[in-house]
């Protein structure tokens, strides 16, 4: 049984989807407004989200981008009447895990949800935001307060990993394994040097570094 949020402004369709999911013994909540959905996703956790594209006040794509920028990896299936390849590309680039065009059959929807629920967590989209930093994986770009900053490949990789896992502490060895893989220069000294360079580029003068050192444990990204 999964906890599912349906975000759909078509009341009849939303109830129909809810009924399909209830028959599969899921716990279901429905909202019909984009602004309400955005707030629900900030307060509550779900196992899966069914998200309509066209919504009052805030579009599904805007909700999805903001959700992924906070590091949330909950599977999201986008529902829409748009079937053009460019629209599908926009949805996937925003962080959608799957895309279903209207009209659709309930059996296809529930089959797709079962497949998504079997997937491992981890994907949080290509555009990440943390504090005053924005990282665009697709365009290999990092901005601080809207201004682009240049990072070396290892600095970029380390920052991306930390931004995808905010407020989690990682030992030096764990960071080396994820960022340096099996390279010969994968040493604690190399990591320390990389973090020092990165801090100089991303931190705000006079403020504590957002890459915190947890003495005897490791590092974490924290505002």
C-alpha positions as CSV (number, residue, x, y, z in Angstrom):
1,X,0.0,0.0,0.0
2,X,1.4,3.4,-1.0
3,X,0.5,6.9,0.1
4,X,-0.5,8.8,-3.1
5,X,-1.1,12.5,-3.7
6,X,-3.3,13.2,-6.8
7,X,-3.0,16.8,-8.1
8,X,-5.8,17.2,-10.6
9,X,-8.2,20.1,-11.2
10,X,-10.7,18.0,-13.2
11,X,-12.8,16.8,-10.2
12,X,-14.4,14.0,-12.1
13,X,-11.1,12.6,-13.4
14,X,-9.5,13.0,-9.9
15,X,-12.3,11.0,-8.3
16,X,-12.0,8.3,-11.0
17,X,-8.2,8.0,-10.5
18,X,-8.8,7.9,-6.7
19,X,-11.3,5.0,-7.1
20,X,-8.8,3.0,-9.2
21,X,-6.1,3.5,-6.6
22,X,-8.4,2.7,-3.7
23,X,-9.3,-0.6,-5.4
24,X,-5.5,-1.4,-5.2
25,X,-5.6,-0.6,-1.5
26,X,-3.6,2.7,-1.7
27,X,-4.0,5.6,0.6
28,X,-5.1,8.5,-1.5
29,X,-5.3,12.3,-1.1
30,X,-6.5,14.8,-3.7
31,X,-5.9,18.5,-4.3
32,X,-7.2,20.5,-7.2
33,X,-5.2,23.7,-7.0
34,X,-1.5,24.2,-7.8
35,X,-0.8,26.4,-4.8
36,X,-2.4,24.0,-2.4
37,X,-0.4,21.1,-3.9
38,X,2.9,23.0,-3.5
39,X,2.2,23.5,0.2
40,X,1.1,19.9,0.7
41,X,4.4,18.7,-0.7
42,X,6.3,20.9,1.7
43,X,4.5,19.6,4.7
44,X,3.7,16.0,4.0
45,X,5.6,13.0,2.5
46,X,4.1,10.7,-0.1
47,X,5.3,7.5,-1.8
48,X,4.2,8.7,-5.2
49,X,2.6,11.9,-6.8
50,X,0.3,12.0,-9.7
51,X,0.6,15.6,-11.1
52,X,-1.5,17.3,-13.7
53,X,0.3,19.8,-15.9
54,X,-2.4,22.5,-16.2
55,X,-3.4,23.7,-12.8
56,X,-4.9,26.8,-11.3
57,X,-2.4,29.3,-9.8
58,X,0.8,27.2,-10.1
59,X,1.5,24.8,-13.0
60,X,2.4,21.2,-12.5
61,X,5.8,21.8,-14.1
62,X,6.6,24.7,-11.7
63,X,5.5,22.5,-8.7
64,X,7.8,19.7,-10.0
65,X,10.8,21.9,-10.5
66,X,10.5,23.4,-7.0
67,X,9.9,20.0,-5.5
68,X,13.1,18.5,-7.2
69,X,15.1,21.6,-6.3
70,X,14.5,20.8,-2.6
71,X,16.2,17.4,-3.1
72,X,12.9,15.4,-3.1
73,X,13.1,12.1,-5.0
74,X,9.5,10.9,-4.6
75,X,8.4,9.4,-8.0
76,X,6.2,11.8,-9.9
77,X,3.9,10.8,-12.8
78,X,2.8,13.7,-14.9
79,X,-0.7,13.7,-16.4
80,X,-1.5,16.0,-19.3
81,X,-3.3,16.4,-22.6
82,X,-0.1,17.5,-24.2
83,X,1.4,14.8,-26.4
84,X,4.1,16.6,-28.4
85,X,7.6,15.3,-28.0
86,X,8.8,18.8,-26.9
87,X,6.3,18.8,-24.1
88,X,7.3,15.4,-22.9
89,X,10.9,16.5,-23.0
90,X,10.0,19.5,-20.8
91,X,8.3,17.3,-18.3
92,X,11.1,14.8,-18.0
93,X,13.7,17.7,-17.8
94,X,11.7,19.2,-14.9
95,X,12.1,15.9,-13.0
96,X,9.1,13.7,-14.0
97,X,9.7,10.0,-13.6
98,X,6.9,9.1,-16.1
99,X,4.4,10.8,-18.4
100,X,0.9,9.8,-19.2
101,X,-1.3,11.6,-21.8
102,X,-5.0,12.0,-21.5
103,X,-7.3,10.1,-22.1
104,X,-5.8,7.0,-20.5
105,X,-7.1,3.7,-19.1
106,X,-7.1,3.1,-15.4
107,X,-5.2,-0.2,-15.9
108,X,-2.3,1.6,-17.6
109,X,-2.1,4.2,-14.9
110,X,-2.0,1.6,-12.1
111,X,0.5,-0.5,-14.0
112,X,2.8,2.6,-14.4
113,X,2.5,3.4,-10.7
114,X,3.4,-0.1,-9.7
115,X,6.5,0.2,-11.9
116,X,7.5,3.5,-10.3
117,X,7.0,2.2,-6.8
118,X,9.5,-0.6,-7.7
119,X,12.2,1.9,-8.7
120,X,15.0,2.8,-6.3
121,X,15.1,6.4,-5.1
122,X,17.7,8.8,-6.1
123,X,16.7,11.0,-9.1
124,X,16.0,14.6,-8.1
125,X,16.2,16.3,-11.5
126,X,18.9,18.3,-13.3
127,X,18.2,21.7,-11.7
128,X,19.2,21.9,-8.0
129,X,18.8,24.8,-5.7
130,X,20.2,25.2,-2.2
131,X,20.3,28.5,-0.4
132,X,21.7,31.1,-2.9
133,X,23.2,28.4,-5.1
134,X,21.7,26.9,-8.3
135,X,23.3,24.0,-10.1
136,X,22.2,23.0,-13.6
137,X,23.5,19.5,-14.3
138,X,22.4,19.5,-18.0
139,X,24.3,22.7,-18.8
140,X,27.1,22.1,-16.4
141,X,26.5,25.5,-14.7
142,X,26.6,26.8,-11.2
143,X,25.2,30.2,-10.1
144,X,25.6,32.0,-6.9
145,X,23.0,34.8,-6.3
146,X,22.3,34.5,-10.0
147,X,25.9,35.0,-11.1
148,X,27.7,32.1,-12.7
149,X,30.8,30.8,-10.9
150,X,33.4,28.6,-12.5
151,X,34.1,25.2,-10.9
152,X,36.6,22.5,-11.7
153,X,35.2,19.1,-12.6
154,X,35.8,17.6,-9.1
155,X,34.4,20.7,-7.4
156,X,31.3,20.5,-9.6
157,X,30.8,16.8,-8.9
158,X,31.3,17.2,-5.2
159,X,28.9,20.1,-5.0
160,X,26.3,18.3,-7.0
161,X,26.5,15.2,-4.8
162,X,26.1,17.3,-1.6
163,X,23.2,19.3,-3.1
164,X,21.4,16.0,-4.0
165,X,21.9,14.9,-0.4
166,X,21.4,18.1,1.7
167,X,21.8,18.0,5.5
168,X,23.3,14.5,5.5
169,X,26.7,13.8,6.9
170,X,29.2,11.9,4.8
171,X,32.5,10.5,5.9
172,X,35.5,11.5,3.8
173,X,35.8,7.9,2.5
174,X,32.2,8.0,1.3
175,X,32.7,11.3,-0.6
176,X,35.9,9.9,-2.2
177,X,34.0,6.8,-3.3
178,X,31.2,8.8,-4.9
179,X,33.2,11.6,-6.5
180,X,36.7,10.3,-7.1
181,X,35.6,6.7,-7.8
182,X,38.8,4.6,-8.2
183,X,41.2,7.2,-9.3
184,X,44.8,7.2,-7.9
185,X,44.5,10.7,-6.5
186,X,41.5,9.7,-4.4
187,X,43.0,10.7,-1.0
188,X,41.7,12.5,2.0
189,X,44.1,15.3,1.3
190,X,42.7,15.7,-2.2
191,X,39.2,15.9,-0.8
192,X,40.2,18.5,1.8
193,X,41.9,20.6,-0.8
194,X,38.8,20.4,-3.1
195,X,36.5,21.4,-0.2
196,X,38.7,24.4,0.6
197,X,38.6,25.6,-3.0
198,X,34.9,25.0,-3.2
199,X,34.2,27.0,-0.1
200,X,36.1,30.0,-1.4
201,X,33.9,30.0,-4.5
202,X,30.5,29.4,-3.0
203,X,30.5,30.8,0.6
204,X,29.4,34.3,1.6
205,X,32.1,36.4,3.1
206,X,31.7,36.8,6.9
207,X,29.2,33.9,7.1
208,X,29.8,30.3,8.2
209,X,30.5,27.9,5.3
210,X,27.5,26.0,4.1
211,X,29.8,22.9,3.8
212,X,30.1,22.1,7.5
213,X,32.8,20.0,9.0
214,X,31.5,17.6,11.5
215,X,34.7,16.8,13.4
216,X,35.6,13.2,13.6
217,X,32.6,12.3,11.3
218,X,32.7,14.0,7.9
219,X,31.0,16.8,6.0
220,X,27.5,18.0,5.2
221,X,25.8,20.7,3.2
222,X,23.8,22.9,5.5
223,X,22.4,26.4,5.4
